[in-house]
Each structure stands twice: as structure tokens, then as C-alpha cells.
Amino acid sequence: MDDQLAALKGADRSLFPGSFAIRALRDSRYHNTAYAIAELIDNSVDADAEQIELLCMEQPPLKSRMRPRVSKIAVLDNGTGMDVKTLFEALKFGGGTRHDSDRRIGKYGMGLPTSSMSQCKRVDVWTWQDGLDSAWHSSIDADTIEAGDHNVPVPDQETPIPDTWRRAGNDEIYEHLKGTLVVWSKLDKIRWKTAHAIIENTSREVGRIHRHFIGNDIVRIRAASFLENRPWELQKTKFFANDPLYLMDSTSTPEPWDSKPMFTEWHTKPYPVTVDGREETIDVKYSIVKPEALRTASLRQYPGSEDHGRHARHNIGVSVVREDREVVLEDAFLREGGSSENPQNRWWGCEVNFRCSCDELFGVDHNKQMVANFTQAARVLARDDRNKDDILNETGIDDDPIYEIVEDIRKQISSMMGQIRQMFAQRRDPPEKGGKRSPEKKAVKTATDADRDAIAAGREQPTKTDKDRKQIPPEEREAGLTKQFTESGQAAQDAQQLAKMLVQEGLSYHFNPAQLDGRYMFNVRSDHGVLHINLNTDHPIYDLLRHIEGRLDENRDESDPAFQATVALRLLLASWARMEDGTNSREGQKLIQEIAWNWGLQADKFNNQLR
């Protein structure tokens, strides 16, 4: 026994061995790079910054066909800056100086080092409180830590801000007496490789996460990209508030809803709670779409496929906001209305707002990426139609204020979805003028006639869809199609009219806007004797079709090249649908779907290059 104890005397007794600890911390899972950048912006907001810049440095491409790649990322602000001791503490994991603050965005003092190390191997910080000449500098490097040096470097005033960052950053910020510059280098875990992708995605996410600070003009956020050898040539972007409740003015929502609310307030309710003997209030606000935002130009256009509808698709869920900063957009409630894919879910909003004193109640994690207790309650209640008390008794879960809030949210969403269904039912679209045939109808009729001729001549065998069209009674087909169209978001009368037309005219195909996973251009589904070609509204091909067909006026001629081009494109997709429908083996269908995914990926690449 003594020999065994003696052997331990020289062993490393650290609870967190440095090499393993840094690897674990580097694996801290932020949703994406934008959320890690949001942590740095949190620090700027906590430091009372009025101006914040996201700067992306790119290396010039080595070859003419290559795109520039991001080599470094920086966040610059005109906040209060840090003295030398604060900087020293800020670079420690769990350091920080605001642990006891009543109102703070930061939680455990881990935001700066943890978010940085989750994206890069080195972070440098310059901070000043009496002009740039007083700037302190320090850094942490993952390679150095893993090699055995676990000490935070002592800050110095001999390391100036590199000239590249001085030239790229806003002079107005640098001229401020106080401020901070954080620079990420040795980028090895960045999700997006180009400045354009980083800024575009970060502007959407940060615009939503920090929308209250941006919308109330508490802080102004700008982004800029530049080549490493040309820091004076900046591509600038301003961040706008991205409000999932769509109640704000001056937002990132497409016109005309960028300057006025697209939704209207539905209901607001405060919930008083007691936390550690203190009275706190949790506020829940609801919003619902305005009827005019659901109007479209034609029967087959869905508001969800319009620009503002596609914008709303990225903001689906219940926004959980802590200290006016969004923690998560919780999607556990999306089952309401039939399924999480119900497109009508995008037309309501809900925000839950609480103070940091309620962190334990909600289950906020150290990265501010989740609210575990709220999410658990949502998953327990939102996916079960029974009474709350019955569910909790069966599962053995103790009731608390979170379950009351989630239960009320479930009821309000159900009411809003009912109202949204009524608004869809009240939509009326004008018929096509002058009896002119649309490119879609022309393509559908052409493909249907071609199939009939091929079968009649013996060149093809009837597919399952062909057989269903003959064997299922017309009234049953019409009822089934009507139900399908209604569930996909069409008004009841429009769905019935469309189903009746397809059945009575014996049409084999139907094109439908849809939101699909991955890079699929479209997918194919057979139902009640019709091949449904679902066009992915998030794919450039859909944008191309809308762009061309949108330029056709009411006096369009079928010999118009634009008309013929869209007919040809739709016939190309219909031919694929026919080929897929005629494939009977599961192996063959799986292979076709894999090819379709790769085809969509390549088409996305080519169309993005074209644009």
C-alpha cells in the first residue's frame, strides 16, 4: 500500500489536465460560428458599447478560379475597455468580472475564451481605457496550452495593434478613448469559409439574438470584409434587427415589411415567480400575421414561397430571451397544427423574456445555447394533447412555473393556428385573365398527353400512379387531393377547386412549392393518381422559375421564348418524376433519390456562380 501511495506523489494531480481540458473546451458546441461571434458581441454589449464591428480578413486567392478564404476574424467595439487585471481575468476559463451583477448577458465569465477556442487556436485581445496608446495586449494559444503551458500570459503594452486591423477598423471607434479588439487566428473550426457566408449568416443570427439592442438603437453593428493585402478596400454590411415576432419597424424582413410590422400583437401575459426569495416576472408575448401578408397574385402561389414568407421560415418557434438577448428559438412547439412541417407555423410568433436571476429555473447553460428545463417541459407537453396534470402525474414530474407557462403557450399557439387557418380560408385569388394558359398548365397537359400516347402505342407500361388514376373513384380522388392541399396550407375553397380540376381533366402532374431538406431541387410523391412535384423554395431553381414566370404579362404568347423556357424546365422535372414513378425496386428508388440530391447540389453550385 505504501509503495502504491509513494508512486502517486509525483503524479499529476490536476483535476483538469491541461492537454485534455483544452481539447474538451475546444469541443464546446456552439450552434455555429455566428453563435460564437454572438458571445463576443455579448461582451461588447455588457461593456456598454454603442458601436460594434465584425471584421473578416481574407487571403487573396492563389489561382484565378479560387475564392478568397477567411484567415482571421475580429470584433471591435467602443465599450468601456478593460484594465490590466480585468484583461488578465477575462482570458481565464471561468474568469470574468460580472458574476454578481444583477443585470448581465454574460453568465460564468467563459464567453471570450470558450467561444474563441471553439472556432480557432489563437485569440489576441487589445483593450484600452485612455486612448490607443494605453492599450494592453494579451493572448491565449491552444497549441501552447496543449504543449504544457497552462498560464495566462501577463498583459503587456509593447504589442501594438497590427496596422491591417487599424486600417480596416472604423476610425471613429479607434478614436474613442475606450474600446476593445478581439482577433481570432489559426481558424480551424469555422463552419463557413468565405467572408460573405460568415457575414450573411451572422447578420441573420445576431440580428435575431440581439434584436432588442439593435431595434432600440442601443447598439449599432456593422460588418466589413477585406483582402489581407488591401485593408482599405472594405465591403460593408449593416446589421438590422431580425424580429421573429415581426412587430418591429426597420428590420431585415424583405420589402414592404422591412419598414412596418408584418404581424400584429395577439396576446401578452406576465407570470410572477419567486426565485431565491425574490419576486421576479416572466413575460410572454404572442403575435400573429396580418391578413395582407398572406395575399398572393395567383391561385398556385403560397405566401410561404414569397420572399417575406421564406424569411419567416427561418424564424419559426418560440423565442426564449434572457436579459433582452435571445438564447434559443425553441422548435418543440411546432407539432401544433399537424406536423412540424406545417407551413402555417411560420405565421405566428411567441417570445418568453426573463432576467438572469431565473437562469436556474429555465436551465440556462454556460454557453447560453439552451434552456434545458424549458425545452424539456415543451417536449413533454407540446407533443401530447392531454391535460397537463394528467401528463405530469403519469410521468412523475413535479409541476413548476415553467410547465404552467408551456401549457399556456401550447393553448395560445392552438388558438393562433385556428385563426391562421381561417385567414387562409378567406384568401381569394383572381383567375387567370383572358383564358391564357400558364407555363405550368402547359407543361402538365403536355406531359400527361405524352404519357397517354406512349402507353397507347405500347412503348410504356402504366405506372402505379396511372393505375391509381383509373382504379380509385373520382370522388375519392378529389376528396383525398383536397385534404392534401388543405393540409399543405391552401385555403379550403382553393384546394377543392384545384383537386377538382386535376381529377376532371385527368391530369397526371402537379407542381407544388415546398420546403425540402438538403440541396434537393425537388422531390416526387404519388398520391391519388397524381404525381406531385414539390419544388424546393430554398433552391435557386425555384428562384429562377419565379423570376422568368414573373416577367410574363397577362397577354403572354405561348411562342414567347421565356414562356417556352419555363415549360421546357418544368417538362424536364416532369420527365424525372415519370422515370422515378416507373421504378419499382426499392434499391432503384434509393439510387434515384441519391442522384437527385447530387443533381440539386451541382445545380445550386452552378446557379450561385451565375448569380
HUZI-V710073 format. One record per run of one state. SS is the DSSP state (a for helix, b for strand, c for the rest). FROM is the first residue (numbers start at 1). TO is the last residue. If there is no record, write none. Layout:
ss:SS from:FROM to:TO
ss:SS from:FROM to:TO
This chain:
ss:c from:1 to:1
ss:a from:2 to:9
ss:c from:10 to:17
ss:a from:18 to:26
ss:c from:27 to:32
ss:a from:33 to:46
ss:c from:47 to:50
ss:b from:51 to:59
ss:c from:60 to:68
ss:b from:69 to:77
ss:c from:78 to:83
ss:a from:84 to:90
ss:c from:91 to:110
ss:a from:111 to:117
ss:c from:118 to:119
ss:b from:120 to:128
ss:c from:129 to:131
ss:a from:132 to:134
ss:c from:135 to:135
ss:b from:136 to:141
ss:a from:142 to:146
ss:c from:147 to:155
ss:b from:156 to:156
ss:c from:157 to:162
ss:a from:163 to:168
ss:c from:169 to:170
ss:a from:171 to:174
ss:c from:175 to:178
ss:b from:179 to:187
ss:c from:188 to:194
ss:a from:195 to:209
ss:c from:210 to:210
ss:a from:211 to:215
ss:c from:216 to:219
ss:b from:220 to:227
ss:c from:228 to:229
ss:b from:230 to:238
ss:c from:239 to:240
ss:b from:241 to:241
ss:c from:242 to:250
ss:b from:251 to:251
ss:c from:252 to:262
ss:b from:263 to:275
ss:c from:276 to:277
ss:b from:278 to:289
ss:c from:290 to:290
ss:a from:291 to:294
ss:c from:295 to:302
ss:a from:303 to:305
ss:c from:306 to:306
ss:a from:307 to:313
ss:c from:314 to:317
ss:b from:318 to:322
ss:c from:323 to:324
ss:b from:325 to:330
ss:c from:331 to:342
ss:a from:343 to:347
ss:b from:348 to:354
ss:c from:355 to:355
ss:a from:356 to:362
ss:c from:363 to:363
ss:b from:364 to:364
ss:c from:365 to:370
ss:b from:371 to:371
ss:a from:372 to:381
ss:c from:382 to:387
ss:a from:388 to:395
ss:c from:396 to:400
ss:a from:401 to:425
ss:c from:426 to:432
ss:a from:433 to:435
ss:c from:436 to:438
ss:a from:439 to:456
ss:c from:457 to:463
ss:a from:464 to:471
ss:c from:472 to:473
ss:a from:474 to:487
ss:c from:488 to:491
ss:a from:492 to:504
ss:c from:505 to:508
ss:b from:509 to:514
ss:c from:515 to:521
ss:b from:522 to:527
ss:c from:528 to:529
ss:b from:530 to:536
ss:c from:537 to:539
ss:a from:540 to:550
ss:c from:551 to:560
ss:a from:561 to:581
ss:c from:582 to:585
ss:a from:586 to:610
ss:c from:611 to:611
